[in-house]
Amino acid sequence: MSFIDTSSKNTVSSYNKGNPVYIMLLTLVATLGGLLFGYDTAVVNGAEKSLVEFYIYKTTATGYNYVSDIVSVISQYRLMMVIVLYLVFFIISGQLIKLMGLKKGGIVGILIIAIFTIWAVNFLTKAIPTNPADIKDTADAVKGFVVASALIGCIIGGALAGFISRAIGRKNGLIIAAVAFFISAIGAWHPESFNIFGTLDVYAFVIFRIIGGIGVGIASMISPMYIAEIAPANSRGKLVSFNQFAIIFGMLVIYFVNYFIAKQGNEQWLVATGWRWMFFSGAIPAGLFLILLFFVPETPRYLALKGKDSQALKVLEKIAGKDSAPTVLEEIKSTLHEVNAPWLSYGFLVIFIGIMLSVFQQFVGINVVLYYAGNIFRNMGASTDSSLLQTIIVGIVNLTFTVVAILTVDKFGRKPLMIIGSIGMAISMIALGFTFFSGHVGLLALIFMLLYTAAFAMSWGPVCWVLLAEIFPNSIRGAMSIAVAAQWIANWIVSLTFPMMNDNTWLTNQFHHGFSYWIYGIMGILSAIFMWKFVPETKGKKLEEMESLWKKKNK
């Protein structure tokens, strides 16, 4: 949100009488939601191997030694997969109703659920595989489901975030997210002790991870929204980018935490106990976030939306200065004239761009690197300790180039960074695939992975969130939730399918683990074309200006 008109020197001067330190403090508290986003989603990177070996199977010289009743594991996996997919499709149906109206959206939603129900019946009644190769493929699917389980919650939280932010406010939405983070950290630490669900312990773990994912989904939308609504236009890109910096910083912190926890014992200790402390560690930042949220105000935009003008004015006086606060409040109120505007008020293009920005951010494969880096490095021949250390290097590169984006996003604009990043990711991923295909893994593969990470970090990582926070006009701001939900659905699809592609026996024999990286490289090329053809530049534009921009494009 803009509190100034960048073309007015008088307003700029008045704004400077506000408190930039106060704005930065509010931004830092809000970015703790981003930090927990990164922390909670990346914690599984270090725990993935131990978690799978504790609950599903151990890799041995003679094959796979299943540590639990694999029939029960597969049966409950199928049931839980159907349940969570029903949740996802009901969410999609709700979004379609909001987007297309009750009649059209309802018909499409019912059709989607009916088709899925036919698939679900077949999926649930299919015989449990007995052939070792088929069991292994199914176990790989279970592995992907367990590792990516938090992303189900992210889809739910992301889809509900728009409703939550409007119904109870941005601040209260972040409080809900903090509570979900805390519960998830405790439950995932010892799911056997907190298993009130009547499932196998591994699926109690999954449920607690889904709860944490709900917190991630809520924070993924509301944290950048909160920052955008307290930031001036000429520094909004930078301040919103701090949220992505916090996400990457959270990932880097948990990479270090995972590494030092892994150093406390041998491989057997890590499988039995160490992974638990990796998840438990998240309770510390979650508790801190929850406490600090009680000391920040609600955003002026939400307060004005609810008719609390006096409270909004008090916050604006601290942010924008007493001289310009009344003018800024009137500017905000003038853009709230269509509180319940249909999401298609500005045409389908803005919705389409929001969804595709989110989908491409995930389909370029970044979370394969962030969630499965340890697995990838082990495929290169690294030990567990070495793979975790190399993961830290990836995190440092990610953080460093996120800073580059923060320093340049308001200078060079959004589109140039995004297109350059897409091209860099495409080249790096295709080259990485060839290193695996040709068997020249090691240092060369690490270099391409680091180049890929740098390209993403300076572009689609932070700048995508900046664009999502900027492109939606005030009167359909809730439509951002459909883009966020789409992002988490895409994230889940990528995270779920990577083990299936990467560990599939036939694909491994043919492509030596290189196949999936070529897919992500192609997505990088498509994302560059999409940015060039469809996405407008939003650099320096007030959020209030977005209405007129989309109205012109919709004519």
N, C-alpha and C positions, 0 to 999 in steps of 0.2 A: 504494500500500500504506500502511496505517496503522501507525504505531509507537506510537500512543497511543489510549486510550479517551477520547474527548472528554467523557465524563460523569464521569470520575474526576479530581479535582483533584490527588490525590497523584501519579498517573501523569503528569499534565501538568507538575507541579513537577519530577519526575524527568527528564522529557524535556528540560526547559529546561537541565539540566546537560550535555546533549549539545552538539554543536558546529554551530550553525546556519550558520556560515561554511563549514564543511566540506560540509554539505548543498548550499549554494549553489554551491560550486566544482564538485561532482560534477554538479549540474544544468547548469551552464554548459558543461561538457565534453560532456555528452550532447546538449545543444541544438545543438552544432556539426553533429550529424547532421541536425537540422532546418534549420540554415542552408544546408548543402549541398543538402538537399532543395529549398529555394527557389531557390538559386543555379543548380543544374543544370537544373531544370525551366523557369526563366524566362529563361535565357541565350538561348534560341531566339527570344525576343520581338524582340530587337534584330537578330538575325542572319537572321531568317526571309526577308526580301525579298532580301537579298544571296545567301543560300544557294540559294534557288530560282532566281535569275537566273544564278548560277554553274553550276548543275548541270542545270536543266530548261528554262526559257525566259525570254526577255526580253520585256517589254512594249514594243511600239513603236507608233508612230502608225497603222500599217497592220494591226496585229494582234499575233500572237505569233511571235517568231523563236526557234525551238528551238536551243539551244546544243549539243545532243548528239543522237545517233541516238535519236529518240523511240520508234522501234520497239523497240530494245533496252531502253530505259528502261521502257517499258510491259510488255514481256515479263518482265523480271526483277522488276518491281514485282508482277506477278501471282504469280510463283513465291514471292517473299518473303512476300507477303500470306497465301498459303495455308500456308506453313511456320509463320509466327508465329501464325496462327489455330489451327493444329493444336496448337501449344504451349499456347495459351490454353484450348482445349477439353479437352486432357489435364489441365491444372491444375484446371479446373472439375470434371472427372470424378473426380479425386483428392479434391477437397473434398467431392463428393457421397458418395463411399465413406466418408470419415471421418464425414460427417454422418448418412448413412442406413444404413451397414453395407455389407459387401462385396457381398451378394447384390442388394439393392434399388439401392444406389448404382451398382454395376457395370452393372446392366441399363440404368439411365437414362443413364449415361455412354456406354455402347456405342451406344445409340440416338442420342444427340446427335452422336457422332463419325460414325456411319453417315450421318445426314442431311447433316452438313457435307461428307462425302466426295463425295456426289452433287453438291452445289453446287460443290465445288472442281473437279471434273472439267469441269463446264460452264464455270466461270470461266476455267480454264486453256486450254480448247480454243476459246473464243470468238475470232472473227477480230479482228485488230488494227484499230481504227477508221481510216478514211481521210478521212472528212468532217471539215473543220476544226473545226466546232462540237463534234463527238463527241470529237475529239482533245483539244480544250481542256477538256472536261468530265473526260476521263480524266486529263489533266495536273493538273487541280485535285485529283483524288483522290490522285495521286502526291504532290502538294505536301502534302496533309493527312497522308499516310503518313510522309513524311520529317520534317515538323515534329513529329508526334506519336510518332515512333519510340521515344523514351525511355520512353514510357508502356507499351510492350510489356514492357520490362525491369521496370518498376514492378509490373506484374501478376505477373510471375514472382517477383520479389523479395518482394513482399507476401505471396504465397501460401506461399513457402518460409520466411518469417520465423518463423512459429510453430514449425516443425520445428527451424530453426537455433537459435532462442533456448532451446529445451528441450534440444537435443542437445549443443551446445557452449557455451551460455551467452549472456547478454545482452552482455557485454563483447566476447567474440570475434565475435559477430554484427556489432557495430558496427565492429570491425576489418575484417571482410570488406567491409562497406559502404564504408569509407574507401578500401580498395585499389581497389574497383570505380570509385569517383569519380575516383581518380587516373588509372587506365588510360584511362577514357573521355575525360578532359580532354586527354590526350596524343594519343590516337587520333583524336578528332574534330578536333583542331587541324590535322593533316596526314594525312588518311586515305589519300592516294595513296602516302605513304611507308610506311605500316603495313598496306597491303592484302594480307593473307595469305589472303583468303577466296575469291579467284577470281571476284569480282563486279565490276560497274562501281564506280567510286570512290564514287559517291553512296551505294551500298548498303554499302560498307565503312564510310562515315560512319554509316549507319543502325545497323550492328552495334555500333559503338563507343558510340553513343548508347543502345542497348539495354543494354549492359554498365553504363553509368552509371545507367540506369533500375533495374537490379537493385539497385544500391547505394541508390537512392532508396526503392525498395520495402521493403528490409530496414530502413533507418533510419526510415521512416515508421511502422513498428510498434514497433521495438525502442527507439528514443529515448524516446517517451512511456512505454513500459513500464518502462524503466530508471528514469526520473524518478519514476513512480508507486510504484515499489518501494523508493525511498529517502526518500519524502516522508511527513510526518505528515498525517493526515486533514484537520486544520483549515486546512492551507495547500496541500494536494495540487492542488486546482483551479488555484490561482495558479501553482504550480511547473510543472505539466504545460502550462499555457497559455504558459509561457515558450518551450516548444518551437515553438508556433505563431508566437510573436513572432520567434523565430529564423528560421523559414521565411520570414516576410514581410521580416525584416531582410535575409536572403540575397537575396531578390528585389530589394529596394531597392538593395542594394550592386551587383548585376549590372546594374540599370538605369543607375546612375551609370557603371559600368565601360564598358558598351556605348556610352553617350553620349560619353564622353571618347575612346574608341577611334574612334568614328565621326568625331570632330572632327579626327583626325590626318591625314585625307586627303579626297580628293573621292569622288564616287559610284563612279567606276571602281575606285579603290583599295579601297573598302569591299567591292565585289563580288569583287575578285580576292584580297584579302589580309586586310582588316580583320576580317571575320567569324571568321577562324581564331583571331585573338588573343582574341576574346570567349570562345571555348570553352577555349583554353589557360589563360586566367586562373583557371579552376576548380582547376588543379593546386595552387595556393598554399594555399587553405583546406583542400583534401583532404589535403595533406601535413601541415599543422598538426594536423588532426583525428587523423590516424593516429599522430603522435608523442605527443599528449596522452593517447590511450587507453591507452598503456602505463603511465600513472601513476595510473589510477583502479582501484578494486576491483570485483570482481563483486558483484552485489546479494545481500543476505542471504537473500532468498527463494530465489534459485537455488541458493546454497550449501547452504541447509537442504534443498532438494529433492534434492540430490545427497548428502546425509548428511554434509556438511562443517560440522558444528555449531561446531567451534572457530573456524574461519575466519569463519563467519557472526557468531559472538559478538564477534569482534574488530572487525568492521565496525560492528556495532550499538553497541558501546561508544563509537565515535567519533560515531555519528549520534544515538543515543538517550540516551547517558550510561551509565556503568557500573552505576548502581543499577537502572535499568529494563531493561537489555539482556537479562538472562536471562528476564524475564517476557515481553518482546516476542518473543524467540526461541521460547518455548513456544507463544505465540499463533500465530506463523507456522506452526509444525510441526503444530498442531492442525487447520489448514485444508488440509494437504497429504495428507490421508488417502485421497484418490481421485486418485492421480497420473495414472492412465490412464482417467479417467472418460469415457464416451462424450459427444460434444458435445450430444446431446439429453437428457442427464441431467436438465436443468432445463426440459425442454419446448422447443418450437420458437420460442416467443415471443421469448426473449432473442436467438436467432440471427437471427430475422426483423428485430428492432429494430436489431441491429448492422448488418445488410446494408442496410436501408433508410436508416439514418442516413448511411451511406457513399454510397449512390446519390444521395440528395437533395443531399448536400453538393456533388456534381458536376453534377447535372442542373439546378441553379439557374443554371449557366453561368459560374461564377467563373473557370474557367481559360480561357474564351474571352477574358475581359478581361485576364487575366494573361499568356497566351501570344500573343494576337493584338491587344493594345492598339495597337501601332504600325500594324498593318493597318487597324484600326477608325478611328484618327485620320487615316490617309491617305485613307480613304473620306470623311472629313469635309472633305478638301481640304488637310490639313497636309503640309508637306514632311517629308523623312526626319528632319532635325535636330529640327524642331518636334514631330514625332510621338514621338520618343524623349524629348524634354523633357517632354511631356505625360504620357508613361508614368511618368516620375519622380514627377510630381504624384500620379498614381494610387497609386504605391508609398508615398509619404509619408502619404496618407490611410489606406491599408491598415494601415500600421505604427501610426499614431496611434490608430486605433480598436481595434486589437488590444490596445493598452495599456488602453483603457477596459474591454475584456473581462477582462483580467487583474485589474484593480482591483475588478471587480464580480461575478465569477463565484462567489466564495465568500460574497458578501454577499447578492445577490439570487437566487442559484440558477441552475441550468442551463436549466430549461424557459422561464422568462420571457424570458431573453435570446434563446433560439432562436426563440420565436414572434414576438417583436418584430422580430427580424432578418429572418425569413421575409416578414413583411408589408412591411417596408421594401424588401426586394429585389424583391418582386413589383410593387409600385407603380413603382419606379425602372425596372425592365426593360420593363414595358409602356409607360411614358412614353417611354423611350429608343427603343423600336420606332416609336412615333408620330412622333418627331422625324425619323427617317430616312424614314418613309413620307410625311410631309408636306413633306419637303425642308428643314425648319428645323434643319439641323445647325449645328455651331459651338459657341458658348458654352453654349446650352441643353442640347445633347447631352452636353457635357462635365460639366455640373452633375449631370445624371441618372446619368452613369456614376460620378461621385464619390460620390453619395448611395448608389448600389448597393454600391459598394466598402466604404463606411463601414458599411452595414447588415450586410454579410457579415463584415467584420472584427471586429465586436463580438458576433458570434453564431456562425454556422456554421463560421467559420474555426477559431478556437481551441476553442470549447466542444464541437464535435463530437468532437474528439480527446480531450477530457477525458472525455466520456461513454463513448467506446469503451474508454478505459483503465480505466473504473470498472465498467461494467455486467456484465462477464463474471466469474463466480465463479472463485476460485483453481483449482478442480479442472478447469475447462474453459477456462483462460486461453488455451490454444492456439487456441481457436475464434475469437479475435480476428483470426486470419490470414484467415479466410473473409470477414470484413467488410472488411479491408484490401484483399484481392484484388478484392472487389466494387467498392471505391472506385476502384481503378486501372482496372478494366474500364470503369466508368462514365465516368471521366476520359478514357480513350482514345476511347470512343464519341463524347463531346462534342467533343473536339479534332479527331477525324477527320471528323466530319460538318459542323462549322461552315464550313470552306471550301466544301464542296459546296452548303450552303444559301446562304451569303453571296455566293458567286461564280457561282451558277447563273444563266444568262442569263434564263430564264423568271421565276424568283422575283425577280430583280433588277428586271426590267421591271414586274412586278406590285406589288412591295412596297418597292422602292428600298432594299434591305438591312435592312428592318425586321422581316421574318418571323421570323428565328431568335430575336430578343429577346423576341417575344411568347411563343414556346414556353418560354423560360426563366422568363418572368414567371408563366406558368401553373404551372410546377413550384414556384415560390416559394409560391404559394397552397396547393398540395397538401402541401408540406413543413410549413406551419403547422398544417394539419389533422392531419397525422401526429403531430407533436410533442404536440399537445393531447390526442389520443385514446389514444396508445399508450405514450409514453415516460415512465417514472417519474422523479421527482426523486431525484438521488443526492447532493445537497448535504450535506456533513457526515457521510455514511455511511462506515464503514470498509469496505475491500475485503472483509474477512472477513464483513461483514454481508450481502453480496450473495447468498450462498448461501440464507439464510433468506428473503430477499425473493422470489427466483424460485421457491423451493419453495412459498411461499404462493400465488403467482400460478398455479402449475402444478396446484394442487389442484382 
